Amino acid sequence: MPIVKGKKDKTQGKQQQPTNNQKLPTNETSSQESQTPFVRPPSPENKLPLPVTDRHELDGILSGPAPVAFTGVIGRLHSGTPNIHRTSSRQGSARYNISRNREIQKLPLLKDCSPNNREELLIQKIQQCCVIFDFNRDPLSDLKYKEVKRAALNELVDFVTHNRGVITEPIYPEAVQMFVQNASRALPPSTNPSGAEFDPEEDEPALEPSWPHLQIVYEFFLRFLESQDFQPGIAKKFIDQKFVGQLLELFDSEDPRERDFLKTTLHRIYGKFLGLRAHIRKQISNIFYRFIYETERHNGVAELLEILGSIINGFALPLKDEHKTFLLRVLIPLHKVKSLSCYHPQLAYCVVQFLEKDPSLTEPVVIGLLKFWPKVHSPKEVMFLNELEEILDVMEPVEFVKVMQQLFKQISRCISSPHFQVAERALYYWSNDYIMSLVGDNPQMLFPVILPALLKHSKQHWNKTILGLIYNALKIFAEMNQKLFDECSIKFKEEMEQEPKTLKEREDAWNAIEKLALQSPHVTKLSSPQNVFKQNMLPHLSPISHEGTENNTTELPSMDEIGDQASEPTQEGITSSKGHKLLRRKSYLPMDADTANALQQYNPHDTGLTPSSEN
C-alpha cells in the first residue's frame, strides 16, 4: 500500500492536516518520530504487527488493506506489505495449520510405476497430500503447488477405486493421518449464534474456502473405507474413539457439502467397526443433549438424525433399554427446540422407526409429544400434526385405546385454532382411512370429544375453506353413526343454551366477592388506583345484560345443509405417510453468485443410507 507522508510546516514538530484517507498521528508518535533514527524494514517473515487500533482484521481474516496512511517508523515498516487478495469474512471458515514447506514436487504417475515400487510411491503421494495450503488469508498463493496436490489427490482416488490389492498394511496409518491433517481443524464461530432457523431469503451457507482440496480428501477416504481390500481388523488401530470424536466435531461445519460427506463417512465407519458402535451412539447423544439444554445451535442435527434413522432400522428385537432411553430422553425433547423445522423430517422418521420396532412405546411417545406441543407457534404446530398422523398410521388399535382421549382433545383444540393452517391440517385427518377406522371402532369415546369443536365452528369460522372441511367432517361422522351423532348434537345444543346462564352465575359470584372485599375495614389502607376505581365507580356500573345471548343460541346445521356444503378436501401440500421416504434437508440457493455456483456444481455423494444390522 503506498504511504502518504505528511509534510512538515514551518513550525517544528507539526505536520500538515491529513487528507480524507489519512489519520492524524498522535502527539506521542510525532515526538518519537523526531527522535528515532531510521530503521531498516525487516524481512517479510519477521514483519512487525500493525497496531491494534489500526488493524482491519477480525478473527484472523483480513477484509482488505486498511485505509490508513501511517507515518514515521510504523509507516516505513508497513510500506513493504504486499497488497494481496483476501477472501471475505463470510467465507473465512476454519483455522488450519498451514505447512511451512509447501513447495511440493510432482511425482511419477502410479500407473507408470513398477509393482515393486508402487507401494512406496503410493505412500509418498499420500504424505505429499498432507501439506496444507492457505485458501483463506491468501487464496492466490502457491497456485502451482496447489494444483500439484489436487492432481495427486485425484490420482489417489482413481487408483484406490479401480485397483485391487493396493491397500496394504503400511497404507492404513498414512491414509488416516492424511485425512486428519486435511479435515480436522478448529471451526469458526457460527454466523448464526442465536440458533434461529435457516432463512433462505436472508441467509446463505458459509462455504469452506479449501473445498477444492477438501472434497477430494473426503472422496479418497470414502473410497478407502468402501474398498474390497479394506480390513477393519488392521484399521481399528488408527480409526479409534479419538478419530470418531474429531469426525463428530466436524458435523458443526456450516458447509452443507462437507456435512453430506461426513454423514456417509460416519455411517460407513459405524457399519464396519462393531466396537465403535456404542461409542458413536453415546457421542451423538451427548451432542444432542448439549444442543437441547445448552446451546440450541448445531448445524449437523439433520445429518446425525439421518444416520440414526438407518441405525434404528437395523436394531434387533427386543429393543435394549439403552435404545428406549435414547428415544424418550433425546428424540422426544428435540421437539422443543426453536429450530425444529431444520431437522423435523429426519426426527419424525426416527420416531416412527422406533414405534414400528416396538409398538408398546406408543403411549410414552404420544404423551411426550403432547407435553411439548407448541402453544403459540403455528408453523411448529403444523409440523406436530404432520408427525402425529405418521404415528397414527403405524399405531396398533390396542395402543390407540390408551391414548385416544388425550390425543383427540388436542386435535379438537387444533380444529378450534384461529390459525387456518392449523385447523386445516387437523381437519385433513378425517381424509385418512386408517384414522377413521380407529375412530369408528371407538365412537362412544371419541364422538363427544370431536363433535363439539366441529359444531361450534360450523357457522362462525372466518375462513370459507375451513367451513367446507368442517361440513365434510360432519357428513362423515353423521354417516358413520347417525344415532350417536344426533345425541351428541342435542347435548351440545343444551350446553350452548346453558352457557349464558353459567357465565352470568360466574360473574355474579365474582361481583359478590368484590363487594365483600370493598366492605373490609382494611381496604382504605390499599391506596392503589385499582382500589380507588372500585370504590368510586363500581357501585355505579350497571350489570351486563345477558338477554341477547340467552335468546341467540348457536344454531346447529341441518343434515341438508351439511350435505350441500360438504366438499371433498384437496390434499395440496399434504403428503401421505404411506410409503414415507426419508427426506434430507436441502440448502436453498443463496443470493451470492459464488455460493450459488458452488452448490449447483456439487453432486451429493449418496442419496440414502442403508440400514446397519444391530446384534
N, C-alpha and C positions, 0 to 999 in steps of 0.2 A: 504494500500500500504506500503510495507516495506520501512523503512527510512535508507538511507546510510549516516552515519555520517562521516564527514571529520575528519581526524587525524591531530593533530597539529604538526608542525615542531618544531625544536629546538628554532627557533625564535618565541617569544611570539606574539600572535595575528594573525599569519599567518596560513593558512590551506593548506592541500595538494591539488594539482591540481585535479579538478574534472574529473571523467570518462565521457564517451560519453553520458550517460543518466543522468548526473548531471549538475546543473547550478551553476556557480560561484557566491557565495553571494556577495553582495555589501559591501563596507567598513563600511557603516553605520550600516548594520545588524551585522557585526562582532563585532563592538565596543559595540553595545547594548547587544550582547550575553554575552560578557565577564563581563558585569556589572550587568546583570539582573539575579536575583535568579530564581530557578526552580519554575514553576507554575504548579499546578496540572491541568490536562486536564479537561475541563468542561464536563457536561453531554451531551449526544447526541443531546438533543433538544436545547442546548444553545451553539453549536459549533460556533467558530469564522469563519467568511467568509474568503475564500482564497484571497490573493492579486489579484488585477485586472490584473496585468501583467502576473501572473502565472495561471490564470483561463482558463481552456479549456471548455468554456461554451458559447453558442450562443443562445440568446433569451430564456434563462431558460432551455436549453436542453443540458445535458452533453453528450459529444461524447465518453467518456471513461476516465480512470484515467490519470491524467496529467503525462507525462514522465519527471518529475522534482523531484530531491531529495532535500527536504528542510532541512535546518539545523537550530539549535538554537530553540528558543521558538516556532516559526511557525511550524517547523518540528515536534516537540514533540506534539503540539496540533493537527496537521494533521494526526499523526500516528494512531489515533483512528478511522479514517473514514473507514467504511466497503467498500469493493470492490464489488459493486452491479452491476447487469446487466442494461445497458442503451439501450434505443431504438435509432435508427438512427435519425438524424435530419430531414431526408426526411419524416419520419412518425410522427414527433413531431407536431401533428396537432394543438390542441386548448389548451386554458388556462382554467382549471377547478378550482373551489374552493373545494379542497379536504377536505372531512369531517374529523374532529379531532377524533371523536369516531367512529371507523369503525368496532368494534367488535360486530357484529350483531349475534343474536341467531336464530336458525331455529325454526319457529313457526309451530303449528299443521297444517295439511292439511285442506283446506276449505271443501273438500267433507266429511271429518270425523267430521266436526263441526255441532252442533245442529242449526236449523234455527234461534233460538232466538239470538244466539251469532255470527251468520255468518257475519252480517254487521260490528260488532266491530272488528272481526278478519280480515275482508277484509280491513278495514281502517288501521289496524296495519301493514298489509303486504305492503300496498301502501306506508305508511310512512317509513317502513323499506327500501323500494326501493329508497327513497330519499337520502340515503347515497351514497356519491361519492367516488370512489376509484381512485388510481393513476395507470393509464395504460401507462403513458408517461415516467416519470423520473425513476420509479421503477416498471416495469410491473410484477415482480415476488413477490411483497409484497402482503400480505393479501390474499393469494390464497384461503384459506379456506372460508373466508368471501365473497370473490368474487363469489365463487360457490354457497354460500347460497343465495346471491342476484339474481344470474342468475336463480336458481331454483324457487325462489319466483316470478320473472317476468314471467317465462314460465307458472307457475300455474295461475297467474292472466290472462294471455292471454287465456288460455284454459277455465278458469272459466267464463269470460265475453262472450266468443264465444258460449259456449254450454249451458248456463243457462239463463232463463228469469226472470225478476222481481228482479234482483240483483243490478241494478244501481238505488239506491235511492238518495234522495236529498243530504245527507251528503257526498256521494261519489264524487260529482262533484268537489268541491274545492280541495279535496285530489288528484284526478286524474290529474287535470290541474297543480297543484303545483308540483307533481311528474314529469310530462313531462317537465315543465320549468326547474326544478332543474337539470335534466339529459341532456337535449338537448341545453338549452340556455347557450351560452358561447362566449368568445371572440375568433374569428377565427384568425389564424396566418397570418403573411404576406404571400403573394402569392409566390409560387415558379416560377411563370411566370409574373413578374411585368410589363413587356413591353406589355402584352396583345396580343402577337402573337398567331396564331392559333396552335392547338394541333398537334404535330408531333408524330405519333405512333412509329416511328423508334428511336426517340431521347428522347421523354418524356414518363413519366408514371404518372398516377394519384397518389396523396398523399392520402393514405387511413387513416382513423381515427383509432387510436390505441384502443380506447374504444368501437369499434363497437360490440364486443361480448355482451355488455350490452345495448348499444345504439340501436341496431337493434330491440331488444325485446321491448324496451321502445316505439319506433315508432310503432311496431306491436300492442302493447296493446292500445295505444292512438287511432290508426286507428280502431281497433275493438270496442273501446269505442264510437267513433263517429258513426260507422255504426250499432250499436246495435239497435234493435227494441225498447228497453226501453229508448233510449236517447231522452231527451226532450230539444229542443233548448231554450224554454222559461226559463228554470232554468239555463242552461249552459251559457246564454248570460251575466250573471253577472260576469262570470270568463273568458270566451273567448271573449275578447273585442278588441278594437283597439290596445291597448298596446301589447296584446298577438299576434295579427296579425303582428305587426311591428317586434317583436322578431322572428317570424316564417320566415318572408321575409328576414331578415338579414342572416339566415342560408343557403339561396339559394346560397350564395357565397362559400359554402364549396367545397373543391376540391374532396371529395369522391363522385363518381357518384352514389353509392348505397344510400347514405343519400339523395341526391337530388331527387332520384326516389321516396323515401318515402315522402319527403316534397311536391313533386308535387301532389301526391294523397291526402295527408292530407289537403293541402290548397284548393284543388278542392272540397273536402267534406265539408269543412267549408263554402266555397262560396255557395254551394248548400243548406245548412241548415240554414244559418244565413242571412236573406234578408237585415237586417240593416247594415251588414258589406260589402255588395257587392260594393257599390260606393267607400267606403274607400279602399278596396282591389285594385280596378282598378286604383284609384288615386296613391296609393303607388307603384304599378307596373310601372305606367307611370313615376313616379319620379326616379325609379331605371333605367329605360331606358334612361331618359334624362341625368342622370349623366354618364351612360355608353357611350352615343353617344358623348356628348360635353365635358366631363371632363377626365374620366379615360380610356375609351375604353378597360376596363378589367372587366369581371364578369363571374363567372363560371356557373351561373344558367340561362343564357338567353334562352337557348333552352327549358328548362323545363318550364319557365314562359310563353314562346310563345305557348307551347303545351297546357297549361291551358287556355290561351286566345283563342286558336283555338276552344275549346269546348264552351267557354263563348260566342264567336262571333256567333257560330252556333245557340245559343239559343236566340239571340237578337230579340226583337219584332219589327215589321214594323209599321210605318216608322221609320227609324233609327233616334236616337236623335242626335242633333248637337255635343254633347259630344263625341259620338262614331265616327262621321265623323272627328272631330278634332284629335282624337287619331290615326286614320288611316293616315292622311296626315302629322301630326307633329311628330309622333312617329314611326309608322311602316315603312313609306317610308324612312325617314332619317336613319333607321337601316341598309339600304343597303350600306351605305358609309363606314361602319366600316371595318377595315382591316381583322378582324377575322370572316367575313361573313360566311365562309364555315362551322363554328361550329354550326350554327343555321339556315342556309338558308332553308332547307326543311320545318321547322316549320313556318318560316316567310312567305314563299310563300303560305303555306296553309292558314294562317290568311288573307293575301291579297285577295286570291281567294274567301274565305268565304265572305268577305265584298262585292266583286263585284257580287256574287250570290245573296246576300241580296238586294243590291241597284245598278243596272246597270248604273245609272246616275253618279256614282263615277269613271267610266272607264277613262274618259278624264283626270281628275287631277292625277289619279294613273299613267297612261302611261306617262304623261308629267313629273311627279316626277321621274319615273324610268329613262327616257331619260336624266334628269338633272344630276343624279348620275351615269350615265353609265361610266364604267371604261375605261380609255384611254390606259393604258399600262399593265394592269393586265389581262392576257389572261384567266387563270382559273376562275377568277371572272366574266369575260365577258361571259364565257360559262354558268355560273350559271344564269346570267341575261337572256340569251337566253332561258334557260330551263323554267324560271318563265314566261317569255313573251309568250311562247307557251301555258302554262296553262291559262294565262289570255285571250289569243285569243280564246281558246276553250270555254270559258264562255261568250265571248263578244257578245252583240247583234249587228245585222247588222246596226241598226241606230247609235249606239255608235261607230261602226267601222269607219264609214264615217268621223267622226270628227277628228280621229287621224291617218288615214291611210297614209297620206303624210309623216308626221314626223316619223311614225313608220317604214315604208318601206325604207326611206332614211337611217335610222340606220341599218336596215337589209342588205341593199346594201353595206354599209361600212363594215359590218361583212363578207360578201361574198368576198370582196376585201382584207380581212385581210391576211397578210403573214403567220400568225399562222394557221396551217392547222386544228387544233381542232376547232377554232372559225369559220373558213369558212365551215368546215364540219357540225357543229351544225346548222349554218344558212341555209345550203342547204337542211338539213333534213326537213325544214319547208314545202317544196313542196311535201312531202310524206303525209302530213296531209290533209285529205279530206275536213275538215271544213274550214281550212285556204284557200285551193284552191277554195272552193265555194265562200268565201268572195272576193278573188281576181277576180274570174270570174264575179262577179256582178259589178265590177268597173274596167274593163280593160283599159278604156281610161285614167284613172288617174294613174294606177299602172304600166302598161307596160313600159312607158317611164322612170320610176324610177328604175325598176328591171333589165330590159334587158341590159342596158349599162354595168352594173357590170358583168353580165354573159358573154356577148360577148367579153368584154375586156380581160377576163382571160380564154377564151375558147381555146386559143392557147399557152399561155405563163405561166400558173401556174406551179410551180415546182413539185407539188405533183400529182401523177397519180390518186390517189383515188378522189381527188378534181376535176380533169379533167373529170372523169367519172360521178360524180354527177352534174357537170355543164352541160354536154351534156344531161343528163337525164332531168334536169330542162328545158333546151332549147326545148327539144322534147315535154314536157308537155305544154309549152307556145305556141309552134307552133300549136299543135293540138287544143288548146283552141280557138285561134283566128288567123288564118293564115294571113289574110289580115293586121291586126294590127301589127302582128309580122314582116311582111315584111316591113311595113312602118317604124317601129322603127329601124330595121336593116339598112335600107337605110339612115335614118337620122344619125344614129351612125357612119356609114361609112363616110358620108360627114363631120361630126365633126372631125373624126380622120384625114381626109385629110387636114382639115384646121388647125389642131393643130400645125404643124411645122411653118406655116406662122404666127400664133398667137404668138408663142414663139419667133420667130425672131423679130417681131414688138415690143414685150415687151423688149427684150434685147437691141434693137436699141434705144428705148426710155430711158432706164437706162444709156446707154453709152453716149447719148447726154447730159443727166443731169450731169454725171460725168465730161465731158469735160467743160461744162459751169462752174461747180464748181471749176475746176482747173484754169480757167481763172480769177477767182476772185482775187483782189489785197490782200485780207486778207488771202489767202491760205498759204503764206510764214510764217505767224505767228504761224501756226499749224505745229509744227515740229515732228509730230508723225511718227513712221515707216511706217504706212499705207499711209500717205500723200507723204512721200518720194518715196515709191514704185510707187504710182500712177503718180507722176511727171516724174520719170525716166524711168519706164518700160511700163506703159500703152500705150504710143503712138507707141511703137514698137511691140506690140502684134497684131498678125493677127486675124481678126474676125473669129468666129466659123462658119464653113461651115454647111449648112443645106441641102446640096444636097442629102446626103444619106438618111436622114429622109424623104425628100419630095418624093423620089421615093420608099421608103419602107413603104407603108401604111399597116395598120393592115388588114390582110386578114380575112374575116368572114367565118365561117364554112358553108359548103353547107348542104342542107337537108339530102342528102345521108350520109354525114359524121356524122351528128347528130344522125341519126338513127342507124348507125353502132356502134358508140362508146357509145351510151346511155346504161346504165345498171341499174338494179334495186338496189337501195341503201340498204345496210344492216343496220338494226337498232340495232346493238350491243351496249349495254350500254345506249341506249336512251329509256327511259320508256314513254309510252303514258300517257298523262294526263287524259285520260278517266278512270273513276273509281279510281281516285287518292286516295291513302290511306295515312293517316298521319303517317309519319315515325319519329322515335325518334333516335337521335344521339346515337350510341353505342360507348363505350370506347373500344379502341383497347387493346389487351393484351400486357402489357409491358414485358420487358426482366427480371425484377426482379421476382424470383420464388415465394416469399411470396405474392407479389401483384397479380401475375397471379392466384395463387390458391384461394386467397380471392375473386377475381372477378368471377372465374369459379364456386365457390360454392354458390354465391349469385344468388337467383332467384328473378327477378323483381316482385314486388307485383301486379302490374296492367299494362297491355299492352296498354290500351287505356282509354280515358276519355269520359264519356257520356256528352252530351250537357246539360247545365243548362238553363232552360227556363227563359227568362227575361221578366218581366212585365213592 
